Amino acid sequence: MLKKAEDEVSNSPAQLIDAKIKELGDWRGPTLALIRKIIKKADPEVIEEVKWRGVPVWEHAGIICTGETYKSAVKMTFAKGASLDDPSGLFNSSLEGNTRRAIDLHEGEAVDEEALIALIRAAVALNRSTAAKRPVARRKPAPGHP
């Protein structure tokens, strides 16, 4: 039983993301680490997860964004990005969809931290407002009970 508990700790989402950052071995590692730092600064209550074959996911009342890594880009995909105002024009990818929007970061590009913090906070606010509107699931009474 102790071995299972140790495995769960050693495979926590935070540790898996740390390992991914380290294993990238090029500019993408520090870029992923930077966006992670900015996300945590924007929302100290953010929950880190790892889904879909190792993709970092940040959540608060639903998915805020993912941090996918490709050969030429680190992509932040915002789950409800199409519903967010983007006055700074950070979204530069997945613009044709009805739901998601993404930011592709390439080697050597600067990150507008203030604008990204505002976008992350807007995504959290949207998630929270959507979560507040969800109906509470009610159990049906057993037959013969009111």
DSSP file (Angstrom, degrees, kcal/mol; ACC not computed):
  #  RESIDUE AA STRUCTURE BP1 BP2  ACC     N-H-->O    O-->H-N    N-H-->O    O-->H-N    TCO  KAPPA ALPHA  PHI   PSI    X-CA   Y-CA   Z-CA
    1    1 A M     >        0   0    0      0, 0.0     4,-1.8     0, 0.0     5,-0.2   0.000 360.0 360.0 360.0 -38.3    0.0    0.0    0.0
    2    2 A L  H  >  +     0   0    0      1,-0.2     4,-2.3     2,-0.2     5,-0.2   0.886 360.0  57.2 -62.1 -39.1    2.9    2.4    0.8
    3    3 A K  H  > S+     0   0    0      1,-0.2     4,-2.3     2,-0.2    -1,-0.2   0.905 105.4  50.4 -59.7 -43.0    4.3    1.8   -2.7
    4    4 A K  H  > S+     0   0    0      2,-0.2     4,-2.3     1,-0.2    -1,-0.2   0.918 109.9  49.9 -62.7 -44.2    1.0    3.0   -4.3
    5    5 A A  H  X S+     0   0    0     -4,-1.8     4,-1.9     1,-0.2    -1,-0.2   0.898 111.2  49.4 -61.7 -41.0    1.0    6.2   -2.2
    6    6 A E  H  X S+     0   0    0     -4,-2.3     4,-2.7     2,-0.2    -1,-0.2   0.902 110.2  51.0 -64.3 -41.2    4.6    6.9   -3.2
    7    7 A D  H  X S+     0   0    0     -4,-2.3     4,-1.3     1,-0.2    -2,-0.2   0.897 108.8  51.3 -63.1 -40.8    3.8    6.4   -6.9
    8    8 A E  H  < S+     0   0    0     -4,-2.3    -1,-0.2     2,-0.2    -2,-0.2   0.897 112.7  45.6 -64.8 -39.7    0.8    8.7   -6.6
    9    9 A V  H >< S+     0   0    0     -4,-1.9     3,-1.5     1,-0.2    -2,-0.2   0.926 113.0  49.5 -67.8 -44.4    3.0   11.4   -5.0
   10   10 A S  H 3< S+     0   0    0     -4,-2.7    -1,-0.2     1,-0.3    -2,-0.2   0.699 114.3  46.7 -70.9 -17.1    5.8   10.9   -7.5
   11   11 A N  T 3< S+     0   0    0     -4,-1.3    -1,-0.3    -5,-0.2    -2,-0.2   0.000  79.6 142.3-111.6  28.1    3.3   11.2  -10.4
   12   12 A S    <>  -     0   0    0     -3,-1.5     4,-2.5     1,-0.1     5,-0.2  -0.309  65.3-111.5 -63.3 153.8    1.5   14.2   -9.2
   13   13 A P  H  > S+     0   0    0      0, 0.0     4,-2.5     0, 0.0     5,-0.2   0.900 118.5  53.8 -54.4 -42.1    0.4   16.6  -12.0
   14   14 A A  H  > S+     0   0    0      1,-0.2     4,-2.4     2,-0.2     5,-0.1   0.917 110.7  45.7 -60.1 -42.6    2.9   19.2  -10.8
   15   15 A Q  H  > S+     0   0    0      2,-0.2     4,-2.5     1,-0.2    -1,-0.2   0.868 111.0  52.6 -69.7 -35.6    5.7   16.7  -11.0
   16   16 A L  H  X S+     0   0    0     -4,-2.5     4,-2.1     2,-0.2    -2,-0.2   0.897 111.2  47.0 -65.6 -39.2    4.7   15.5  -14.4
   17   17 A I  H  X S+     0   0    0     -4,-2.5     4,-2.5    -5,-0.2    -2,-0.2   0.913 110.5  52.6 -68.1 -42.1    4.7   19.0  -15.7
   18   18 A D  H  X S+     0   0    0     -4,-2.4     4,-2.2    -5,-0.2    -2,-0.2   0.932 110.8  47.9 -55.1 -46.5    8.1   19.7  -14.1
   19   19 A A  H  X S+     0   0    0     -4,-2.5     4,-2.7     1,-0.2    -2,-0.2   0.889 110.1  51.6 -64.1 -40.3    9.4   16.6  -15.8
   20   20 A K  H  X S+     0   0    0     -4,-2.1     4,-1.4     2,-0.2    -1,-0.2   0.924 109.6  49.8 -62.8 -44.3    7.9   17.6  -19.2
   21   21 A I  H  X S+     0   0    0     -4,-2.5     4,-0.7     1,-0.2     3,-0.3   0.920 114.3  45.4 -59.1 -44.6    9.6   21.1  -18.9
   22   22 A K  H >< S+     0   0    0     -4,-2.2     3,-0.6     1,-0.2    -2,-0.2   0.898 110.7  52.4 -67.5 -41.5   12.9   19.5  -18.1
   23   23 A E  H 3< S+     0   0    0     -4,-2.7    -1,-0.2     1,-0.2    -2,-0.2   0.720  92.1  74.0 -72.2 -19.9   12.7   16.8  -20.9
   24   24 A L  H 3< S-     0   0    0     -4,-1.4    -1,-0.2    -3,-0.3    -2,-0.2   0.914  75.5-170.0 -61.9 -41.5   12.0   19.3  -23.6
   25   25 A G    <<  +     0   0    0     -4,-0.7     2,-0.2    -3,-0.6    -1,-0.1   0.556  52.6  64.3  69.6   8.8   15.6   20.5  -23.5
   26   26 A D  S >  S-     0   0    0      0, 0.0     3,-1.5     0, 0.0    -1,-0.2  -0.681 110.1 -56.9-141.6-161.6   15.3   23.5  -25.7
   27   27 A W  T 3> S+     0   0    0      1,-0.3     4,-1.8    -2,-0.2     5,-0.1   0.737 122.5  69.6 -56.9 -25.9   13.5   26.9  -25.7
   28   28 A R  H 3> S+     0   0    0      1,-0.2     4,-2.7     2,-0.2    -1,-0.3   0.833  92.2  58.4 -66.5 -31.8   10.1   25.2  -25.3
   29   29 A G  H <> S+     0   0    0     -3,-1.5     4,-2.5     2,-0.2    -1,-0.2   0.972 109.5  40.9 -62.1 -56.0   10.9   24.2  -21.7
   30   30 A P  H  > S+     0   0    0      0, 0.0     4,-2.1     0, 0.0    -1,-0.2   0.843 115.3  53.5 -61.6 -31.8   11.5   27.7  -20.4
   31   31 A T  H  X S+     0   0    0     -4,-1.8     4,-2.3     2,-0.2     5,-0.2   0.932 110.5  45.4 -68.5 -44.7    8.6   29.0  -22.4
   32   32 A L  H  X S+     0   0    0     -4,-2.7     4,-2.1     1,-0.2    -1,-0.2   0.897 113.1  51.6 -63.3 -40.0    6.2   26.4  -20.9
   33   33 A A  H  X S+     0   0    0     -4,-2.5     4,-2.3    -5,-0.2    -2,-0.2   0.888 109.2  51.2 -63.2 -38.9    7.6   27.2  -17.5
   34   34 A L  H  X S+     0   0    0     -4,-2.1     4,-2.5     2,-0.2    -2,-0.2   0.930 110.3  46.4 -65.9 -46.0    7.0   30.9  -18.0
   35   35 A I  H  X S+     0   0    0     -4,-2.3     4,-2.6     1,-0.2    -1,-0.2   0.884 111.6  53.1 -66.8 -34.2    3.4   30.4  -19.1
   36   36 A R  H  X S+     0   0    0     -4,-2.1     4,-2.4    -5,-0.2    -1,-0.2   0.934 109.7  48.3 -61.1 -45.3    2.9   28.1  -16.1
   37   37 A K  H  X S+     0   0    0     -4,-2.3     4,-2.0     1,-0.2    -2,-0.2   0.908 112.3  48.7 -61.6 -42.9    4.3   30.8  -13.8
   38   38 A I  H  X S+     0   0    0     -4,-2.5     4,-2.6     2,-0.2    -1,-0.2   0.901 109.9  51.8 -65.4 -41.2    2.1   33.5  -15.3
   39   39 A I  H  X S+     0   0    0     -4,-2.6     4,-2.3     1,-0.2    -2,-0.2   0.932 111.4  47.0 -60.6 -45.9   -1.0   31.2  -15.0
   40   40 A K  H  < S+     0   0    0     -4,-2.4    -1,-0.2     1,-0.2    -2,-0.2   0.841 112.2  50.6 -66.6 -32.7   -0.3   30.7  -11.3
   41   41 A K  H  < S+     0   0    0     -4,-2.0    -1,-0.2    -5,-0.2    -2,-0.2   0.907 112.3  46.9 -68.8 -41.8    0.3   34.4  -10.8
   42   42 A A  H  < S+     0   0    0     -4,-2.6    -2,-0.2     1,-0.3    -1,-0.2   0.854 131.6  17.4 -68.0 -35.4   -3.0   35.2  -12.5
   43   43 A D    ><  -     0   0    0     -4,-2.3     3,-2.2    -5,-0.2    -1,-0.3  -0.762  60.8-175.4-142.6  91.2   -4.9   32.6  -10.5
   44   44 A P  T 3  S+     0   0    0      0, 0.0    -1,-0.1     0, 0.0    -4,-0.1   0.683  88.0  58.9 -60.7 -16.9   -3.2   31.3   -7.3
   45   45 A E  T 3  S+     0   0    0      2,-0.1    -5,-0.1    15,-0.0    14,-0.0   0.338  77.7 133.0 -93.1   6.9   -6.1   28.8   -6.9
   46   46 A V    <   -     0   0    0     -3,-2.2     2,-0.5    -6,-0.2    14,-0.2  -0.224  49.8-139.4 -59.7 146.2   -5.5   27.2  -10.3
   47   47 A I  E     -A   59   0A   0     12,-2.9    12,-2.8     2,-0.0     2,-0.4  -0.934  11.0-144.1-109.5 129.3   -5.4   23.4  -10.4
   48   48 A E  E     +A   58   0A   0     -2,-0.5     2,-0.3    10,-0.2    10,-0.2  -0.775  24.8 169.0 -94.8 137.1   -2.9   21.6  -12.5
   49   49 A E  E     -A   57   0A   0      8,-2.9     8,-2.8    -2,-0.4     2,-0.4  -0.890  27.4-140.0-134.4 165.7   -3.7   18.4  -14.4
   50   50 A V  E     +A   56   0A   0     -2,-0.3     2,-0.3     6,-0.2     3,-0.1  -0.985  35.8 156.3-129.9 122.0   -2.1   16.3  -17.0
   51   51 A K  E  >  +A   55   0A   0      4,-2.5     4,-3.2    -2,-0.4    -2,-0.0  -0.792  41.7  36.3-135.0 173.8   -4.4   14.9  -19.7
   52   52 A W  T  4 S-     0   0    0     -2,-0.3    -1,-0.2     1,-0.2     3,-0.1   0.892 131.6 -35.2  46.3  64.1   -4.4   13.6  -23.2
   53   53 A R  T  4 S-     0   0    0      1,-0.2    -1,-0.2    -3,-0.1    -2,-0.1   0.888 127.7 -35.8  60.6  43.6   -1.0   11.8  -23.4
   54   54 A G  T  4 S+     0   0    0      1,-0.3    -2,-0.2    14,-0.0    -1,-0.2   0.648  87.9 151.3  94.4  15.9    0.8   14.3  -21.1
   55   55 A V  E  <  -A   51   0A   0     -4,-3.2    -4,-2.5    -3,-0.1    -1,-0.3  -0.702  46.3-124.2 -83.4 124.3   -0.6   17.7  -22.0
   56   56 A P  E     -A   50   0A   0      0, 0.0    11,-2.2     0, 0.0     2,-0.4  -0.459  31.4-170.4 -64.6 136.8   -0.5   20.1  -19.1
   57   57 A V  E     -AB  49  66A   0     -8,-2.8    -8,-2.9     9,-0.2     2,-0.5  -0.998  12.0-155.4-133.3 134.0   -4.0   21.5  -18.3
   58   58 A W  E     -AB  48  65A   0      7,-2.9     6,-3.1    -2,-0.4     7,-1.3  -0.945  20.2-176.5-113.1 130.1   -4.9   24.3  -15.9
   59   59 A E  E     +AB  47  63A   0    -12,-2.8   -12,-2.9    -2,-0.5     4,-0.2  -0.913  25.3 163.3-129.5 149.6   -8.3   24.4  -14.4
   60   60 A H  S    S-     0   0    0      2,-2.9    68,-0.1    -2,-0.3    67,-0.1  -0.674  92.7 -20.6-160.5 106.6  -10.5   26.5  -12.2
   61   61 A A  S    S-     0   0    0     -2,-0.2     2,-0.2    66,-0.1    70,-0.2   0.795 143.3 -13.9  59.6  29.9  -14.3   25.7  -12.3
   62   62 A G  S    S-     0   0    0     69,-0.0    -2,-2.9    66,-0.0     2,-0.3  -0.675 111.8 -37.8 130.5 174.3  -13.5   24.1  -15.7
   63   63 A I  E     -B   59   0A   0     -4,-0.2    -4,-0.3    -2,-0.2    17,-0.2  -0.497  43.6-180.0 -71.4 129.9  -10.6   24.1  -18.1
   64   64 A I  E     -     0   0A   0     -6,-3.1    15,-1.1     1,-0.4    16,-0.4   0.888  63.0 -40.4 -86.4 -61.5   -8.8   27.5  -18.5
   65   65 A C  E     -BC  58  78A   0     -7,-1.3    -7,-2.9    13,-0.2    -1,-0.4  -0.977  47.7-124.9-160.3 168.3   -6.2   26.4  -21.0
   66   66 A T  E     -BC  57  77A   0     11,-1.7    11,-0.8    -2,-0.3     2,-0.4  -0.758  13.8-140.2-114.3 165.3   -3.7   23.7  -22.1
   67   67 A G  E     + C   0  76A   0    -11,-2.2     2,-0.2    -2,-0.3     9,-0.2  -0.717  28.4 177.8-127.7  81.4    0.0   24.0  -22.7
   68   68 A E  E     - C   0  75A   0      7,-2.3     7,-2.7    -2,-0.4     2,-0.5  -0.567  15.8-147.4 -85.7 147.1    0.8   21.8  -25.7
   69   69 A T  E     + C   0  74A   0      5,-0.2     2,-0.3    -2,-0.2     5,-0.2  -0.963  19.9 171.0-119.5 131.7    4.3   21.6  -27.1
   70   70 A Y        -     0   0    0      3,-3.1     3,-0.4    -2,-0.5   -42,-0.0  -0.768  49.4 -94.6-125.4 171.4    5.1   21.2  -30.8
   71   71 A K  S    S+     0   0    0     -2,-0.3   -43,-0.1     1,-0.2     3,-0.1   0.878 123.2  23.3 -57.5 -39.5    8.5   21.4  -32.7
   72   72 A S  S    S+     0   0    0      1,-0.1    35,-0.4    34,-0.1     2,-0.3   0.390 125.8  31.5-111.8   3.9    8.0   25.1  -33.6
   73   73 A A        -     0   0    0     -3,-0.4    -3,-3.1    33,-0.1     2,-0.5  -0.999  54.7-138.3-158.0 153.0    5.6   26.3  -31.0
   74   74 A V  E     -CD  69 105A   0     31,-2.3    31,-2.7    -2,-0.3     2,-0.5  -0.988  37.1-154.7-107.0 121.3    4.2   26.2  -27.4
   75   75 A K  E     -CD  68 104A   0     -7,-2.7    -7,-2.3    -2,-0.5     2,-0.7  -0.874  15.1-163.1-108.9 122.9    0.5   26.4  -27.8
   76   76 A M  E     -CD  67 103A   0     27,-2.6    27,-2.2    -2,-0.5     2,-0.6  -0.911  14.6-166.4 -98.9 110.2   -1.9   27.7  -25.1
   77   77 A T  E     -CD  66 102A   0    -11,-0.8   -11,-1.7    -2,-0.7     2,-0.6  -0.887   8.5-150.4-102.5 120.1   -5.4   26.6  -26.1
   78   78 A F  E >   -CD  65 101A   0     23,-3.1     3,-1.7    -2,-0.6    23,-1.4  -0.794   8.4-144.6 -90.9 121.6   -8.1   28.3  -24.1
   79   79 A A  T 3  S+     0   0    0    -15,-1.1     3,-0.2    -2,-0.6    -1,-0.1   0.833  99.8  22.7 -57.2 -38.1  -11.1   26.0  -23.8
   80   80 A K  T >  S+     0   0    0    -16,-0.4     3,-1.8   -17,-0.2    -1,-0.3  -0.117  83.2 133.8-119.4  34.3  -13.7   28.8  -24.1
   81   81 A G  G X   +     0   0    0     -3,-1.7     3,-1.7     1,-0.3    19,-0.2   0.792  63.3  64.3 -58.8 -32.6  -11.5   31.3  -25.9
   82   82 A A  G 3  S+     0   0    0     17,-3.1    -1,-0.3     1,-0.3    18,-0.1   0.728 101.9  52.4 -65.5 -19.3  -14.1   32.3  -28.5
   83   83 A S  G <  S+     0   0    0     -3,-1.8     2,-0.4    16,-0.5    -1,-0.3   0.404  95.4  91.1 -94.1   1.2  -16.2   33.7  -25.7
   84   84 A L  S <  S-     0   0    0     -3,-1.7     2,-0.3    -4,-0.2    35,-0.1  -0.772  76.9-122.9-102.1 141.3  -13.4   35.9  -24.3
   85   85 A D        -     0   0    0     -2,-0.4     3,-0.1     1,-0.1    37,-0.1  -0.618  23.4-170.4 -72.9 139.2  -12.5   39.5  -25.1
   86   86 A D    >   +     0   0    0     -2,-0.3     3,-1.8     1,-0.1     5,-0.1  -0.569  16.5 164.2-131.6  68.0   -9.0   39.7  -26.4
   87   87 A P  T 3  S+     0   0    0      0, 0.0    -1,-0.1     0, 0.0    28,-0.0   0.750  77.5  52.9 -62.2 -23.5   -8.3   43.5  -26.6
   88   88 A S  T 3  S-     0   0    0     27,-0.1    27,-0.1    -3,-0.1    28,-0.1   0.529 108.2-124.0 -89.0  -5.7   -4.5   42.9  -26.8
   89   89 A G    <   +     0   0    0     -3,-1.8    -3,-0.0    26,-0.1    26,-0.0   0.873  57.7 149.1  68.7  37.9   -4.8   40.5  -29.7
   90   90 A L        +     0   0    0     25,-0.1     2,-0.3    13,-0.1    14,-0.2   0.869  44.2  90.3 -71.4 -36.1   -3.0   37.6  -28.1
   91   91 A F        +     0   0    0      1,-0.2    12,-0.2    12,-0.1     3,-0.1  -0.449  40.5 153.4 -65.8 125.1   -5.0   34.9  -29.8
   92   92 A N        +     0   0    0     10,-1.9     2,-0.3    -2,-0.3    11,-0.2   0.216  55.0  49.9-135.7  12.5   -3.2   34.0  -33.1
   93   93 A S  B    S+E  102   0A   0      9,-1.6     9,-2.5     1,-0.1    -1,-0.1  -0.983  98.1  25.4-151.7 156.7   -4.3   30.4  -33.7
   94   94 A S  S >  S+     0   0    0     -2,-0.3     3,-0.6     7,-0.2    -1,-0.1   0.870  70.6 147.9  56.3  39.4   -7.5   28.3  -33.9
   95   95 A L  T 3   +     0   0    0      1,-0.2    -1,-0.1     6,-0.1    -4,-0.0   0.645  56.5  64.4 -80.0 -15.4   -9.4   31.5  -34.8
   96   96 A E  T 3  S+     0   0    0      2,-0.0    -1,-0.2     0, 0.0     5,-0.1   0.633  82.2  97.1 -85.7 -13.6  -11.9   29.8  -37.0
   97   97 A G  S <  S-     0   0    0     -3,-0.6     0, 0.0     3,-0.3     0, 0.0  -0.238  70.9-134.3 -76.6 164.6  -13.6   27.7  -34.3
   98   98 A N  S    S+     0   0    0    -15,-0.0    -1,-0.1     3,-0.0     3,-0.1   0.556  97.7  19.8 -90.5 -11.1  -16.7   28.4  -32.4
   99   99 A T  S    S+     0   0    0      1,-0.2   -17,-3.1   -17,-0.1   -16,-0.5   0.725 110.3  54.0-124.4 -60.2  -15.3   27.5  -28.9
  100  100 A R        -     0   0    0    -19,-0.2     2,-0.3   -20,-0.2    -3,-0.3  -0.408  48.0-176.4 -87.9 158.6  -11.5   27.4  -28.6
  101  101 A R  E     -D   78   0A   0    -23,-1.4   -23,-3.1    -2,-0.1     2,-0.3  -0.965  12.2-158.2-143.7 154.1   -8.9   30.0  -29.3
  102  102 A A  E     -DE  77  93A   0     -9,-2.5   -10,-1.9    -2,-0.3    -9,-1.6  -0.923  16.7-144.2-136.8 159.8   -5.1   29.6  -29.0
  103  103 A I  E     -D   76   0A   0    -27,-2.2   -27,-2.6    -2,-0.3     2,-0.6  -0.984  17.4-156.2-120.8 116.6   -1.9   31.5  -28.6
  104  104 A D  E     -D   75   0A   0     -2,-0.5     2,-0.5   -29,-0.2   -29,-0.2  -0.848   8.0-162.5 -93.6 121.6    1.1   30.0  -30.4
  105  105 A L  E     -D   74   0A   0    -31,-2.7   -31,-2.3    -2,-0.6     2,-0.3  -0.911   8.3-164.5-105.1 128.3    4.4   31.1  -28.9
  106  106 A H    >   -     0   0    0     -2,-0.5     3,-2.3   -33,-0.2   -33,-0.1  -0.714  36.4 -70.8-112.0 162.4    7.5   30.7  -31.0
  107  107 A E  T 3  S+     0   0    0    -35,-0.4    -1,-0.1     1,-0.3     3,-0.1  -0.219 118.3  10.8 -53.2 130.6   11.2   30.7  -30.2
  108  108 A G  T 3  S+     0   0    0      1,-0.3    -1,-0.3   -81,-0.1     2,-0.2   0.314  92.3 134.1  84.9  -7.8   12.4   34.2  -29.2
  109  109 A E    <   -     0   0    0     -3,-2.3    -1,-0.3     1,-0.1     2,-0.2  -0.534  54.0-126.0 -77.2 140.8    8.9   35.8  -29.0
  110  110 A A        -     0   0    0     -2,-0.2     2,-0.5    -3,-0.1    -4,-0.1  -0.529  17.1-132.6 -80.4 151.4    8.2   38.0  -26.0
  111  111 A V        -     0   0    0     -2,-0.2     2,-1.5    -6,-0.1     3,-0.1  -0.927   9.5-135.8-107.0 126.3    5.2   37.2  -23.8
  112  112 A D     >  -     0   0    0     -2,-0.5     4,-2.5     1,-0.2     5,-0.2  -0.660  26.1-173.8 -79.7  91.3    2.9   40.1  -22.9
  113  113 A E  H  > S+     0   0    0     -2,-1.5     4,-2.7     1,-0.2     5,-0.2   0.889  76.8  50.0 -60.1 -44.8    2.5   39.1  -19.2
  114  114 A E  H  > S+     0   0    0      1,-0.2     4,-2.1     2,-0.2    -1,-0.2   0.925 113.4  45.6 -62.2 -44.5   -0.1   41.7  -18.3
  115  115 A A  H  > S+     0   0    0      2,-0.2     4,-2.1     1,-0.2    -1,-0.2   0.888 113.5  50.2 -66.0 -38.8   -2.3   40.9  -21.2
  116  116 A L  H  X S+     0   0    0     -4,-2.5     4,-2.6     2,-0.2    -2,-0.2   0.902 108.8  51.7 -67.7 -40.1   -2.0   37.2  -20.6
  117  117 A I  H  X S+     0   0    0     -4,-2.7     4,-2.6     1,-0.2     5,-0.2   0.925 110.2  49.5 -59.8 -44.6   -2.8   37.6  -16.9
  118  118 A A  H  X S+     0   0    0     -4,-2.1     4,-2.0     1,-0.2    -2,-0.2   0.901 111.6  48.7 -62.0 -40.8   -6.0   39.6  -17.9
  119  119 A L  H  X S+     0   0    0     -4,-2.1     4,-2.1     2,-0.2    -2,-0.2   0.907 111.7  48.8 -66.5 -42.4   -7.0   36.9  -20.4
  120  120 A I  H  X S+     0   0    0     -4,-2.6     4,-2.2     2,-0.2    -2,-0.2   0.922 111.6  49.3 -63.3 -44.5   -6.5   34.1  -17.8
  121  121 A R  H  X S+     0   0    0     -4,-2.6     4,-2.4     1,-0.2    -1,-0.2   0.873 109.9  51.6 -64.1 -36.3   -8.5   36.0  -15.2
  122  122 A A  H  X S+     0   0    0     -4,-2.0     4,-2.3    -5,-0.2    -1,-0.2   0.889 108.8  51.2 -65.9 -38.4  -11.3   36.5  -17.8
  123  123 A A  H  X S+     0   0    0     -4,-2.1     4,-2.5     2,-0.2    -2,-0.2   0.900 110.7  48.2 -65.3 -40.6  -11.3   32.8  -18.6
  124  124 A V  H  X S+     0   0    0     -4,-2.2     4,-2.8     2,-0.2    -2,-0.2   0.929 111.2  50.4 -63.9 -45.5  -11.6   31.9  -14.8
  125  125 A A  H  X S+     0   0    0     -4,-2.4     4,-2.4     1,-0.2    -2,-0.2   0.904 111.2  49.0 -60.6 -41.4  -14.4   34.4  -14.4
  126  126 A L  H  X S+     0   0    0     -4,-2.3     4,-2.4     2,-0.2    -1,-0.2   0.929 111.5  49.1 -63.3 -45.3  -16.2   32.9  -17.4
  127  127 A N  H  X S+     0   0    0     -4,-2.5     4,-2.8     1,-0.2    -2,-0.2   0.924 112.3  48.4 -59.1 -44.5  -15.8   29.4  -16.0
  128  128 A R  H  X S+     0   0    0     -4,-2.8     4,-2.0     1,-0.2    -1,-0.2   0.896 112.0  48.1 -65.9 -39.7  -17.1   30.5  -12.6
  129  129 A S  H  X S+     0   0    0     -4,-2.4     4,-0.9    -5,-0.2    -1,-0.2   0.881 113.9  47.3 -69.4 -36.2  -20.1   32.2  -14.1
  130  130 A T  H >X S+     0   0    0     -4,-2.4     4,-0.7     2,-0.2     3,-0.6   0.910 111.3  50.9 -68.5 -42.5  -20.9   29.2  -16.3
  131  131 A A  H >< S+     0   0    0     -4,-2.8     3,-0.7     1,-0.2    -2,-0.2   0.865 106.2  55.7 -63.3 -36.2  -20.5   26.8  -13.3
  132  132 A A  H 3< S+     0   0    0     -4,-2.0    -1,-0.2     1,-0.2    -2,-0.2   0.769 106.6  51.4 -67.8 -24.9  -22.8   29.0  -11.2
  133  133 A K  H << S+     0   0    0     -4,-0.9    -1,-0.2    -3,-0.6    -2,-0.2   0.615  82.9 109.8 -87.9 -13.3  -25.5   28.6  -13.9
  134  134 A R  S << S-     0   0    0     -4,-0.7     2,-0.1    -3,-0.7     3,-0.0  -0.397  74.8-115.7 -65.3 135.6  -25.3   24.8  -14.1
  135  135 A P        -     0   0    0      0, 0.0     2,-0.4     0, 0.0    -1,-0.1  -0.418  27.8-111.3 -70.5 148.2  -28.4   23.1  -12.6
  136  136 A V        -     0   0    0     -2,-0.1     2,-0.2     1,-0.1     0, 0.0  -0.659  33.6-116.8 -78.9 129.3  -27.9   21.0   -9.6
  137  137 A A        -     0   0    0     -2,-0.4     2,-0.4     1,-0.0    -1,-0.1  -0.490  32.3-159.1 -68.2 130.3  -28.5   17.3  -10.4
  138  138 A R        -     0   0    0     -2,-0.2     2,-0.2    -3,-0.0    -1,-0.0  -0.929  13.9-125.3-115.7 136.9  -31.4   16.0   -8.4
  139  139 A R        -     0   0    0     -2,-0.4     3,-0.0     1,-0.1     0, 0.0  -0.559  25.8-120.6 -77.5 139.9  -32.0   12.4   -7.7
  140  140 A K        -     0   0    0     -2,-0.2    -1,-0.1     1,-0.1     2,-0.0  -0.614  33.2-110.2 -76.8 139.0  -35.3   11.0   -8.7
  141  141 A P        -     0   0    0      0, 0.0     3,-0.1     0, 0.0    -1,-0.1  -0.359  37.6 -99.4 -67.1 151.2  -37.3    9.6   -5.8
  142  142 A A    >   -     0   0    0      1,-0.1     3,-2.3     2,-0.1    -3,-0.0  -0.361  55.9 -78.7 -65.1 150.0  -37.8    5.8   -5.7
  143  143 A P  T 3  S+     0   0    0      0, 0.0    -1,-0.1     0, 0.0    -3,-0.0  -0.234 121.9  24.1 -52.3 134.9  -41.1    4.6   -7.0
  144  144 A G  T 3  S+     0   0    0      1,-0.2    -2,-0.1    -3,-0.1     0, 0.0   0.381 103.4 100.8  89.1  -3.7  -43.8    5.0   -4.4
  145  145 A H    <         0   0    0     -3,-2.3    -1,-0.2     1,-0.1     0, 0.0  -0.932 360.0 360.0-115.1 138.5  -41.9    7.9   -2.6
  146  146 A P              0   0    0      0, 0.0    -1,-0.1     0, 0.0    -2,-0.0   0.503 360.0 360.0 -71.1 360.0  -42.7   11.5   -3.1
